[in-house]
Amino acid sequence: MDDEIAGLRREYADAGLTEADLDPDPIAMFRRWFEEAREAGLYEPNAMVVSTVSVDGRPSSRMVLLKGVSEAGFVFFTNTGSRKGVELAANPRCALLFPWHPLERQVRVDGTATRLPQEAVEAYFGSRPERSRLGAHASRQSRPVADRAELQAAYDAAEARYADGEVPVPEEWGGYRVAPAAIEFWQGRPGRMHDRLVYTRGGEGWTVQRLAP
């Protein structure tokens, strides 16, 4: 099995990335690549890995969905009592990764997360499908449950409680904006000589540096 895994490889050859290809603004560059991922038909191009660190230095990662991007940063929503919420409360430094494999691309973001204001949380929560809103009430994310039946019972109870269709934002639910300190654009190249161009925030602007693959 290990030999089979070690033998899994493909040659990257679709395109390259030069400094001349970059937009001066990394957020504009991200939007360009994001639209290209959408146009290419990638499944959930807004899926990203969020990595956090516990108070004792243990890293953890999970997939969440990007729900907004602006010059201020990258936005996502989650249960604030979850492991990532607890870890972000203790240490707001985090990393994001967009793994756009079919395009042989990745975008990496290093930044700091801050909680979104309640009005922004309520506006987004109200736009979610009803089942997702009920699920947010039923799930105490990251906490142990006895079995699937316990989860289903919690969902059924939430459904009965809010049978009139008015599902409020749960207390343990919120949003975060990750303000980027660095954004790296990675493009696969033949011979594992990949292109890695990283924007780093400095003063009022951004500098760009090429990294060895």
NORURFEN-V17206 format. One record per run of one state. SS is the DSSP state (helix for helix, strand for strand, loop for the rest). FROM is the first residue (numbers start at 1). TO is the last residue. Records with the same first field share a line. If there is no record, write none. Layout:
SS = FROM-TO ; FROM-TO
This chain:
loop = 1-1 ; 7-18 ; 22-25 ; 40-46 ; 54-58 ; 66-67 ; 71-72 ; 79-82 ; 91-92 ; 104-104 ; 116-117 ; 128-129 ; 139-147 ; 162-173 ; 188-189 ; 193-194 ; 203-204 ; 212-213
helix = 2-6 ; 19-21 ; 26-39 ; 83-90 ; 101-103 ; 118-127 ; 130-138 ; 148-161 ; 190-192
strand = 47-53 ; 59-65 ; 68-70 ; 73-78 ; 93-100 ; 105-115 ; 174-187 ; 195-202 ; 205-211
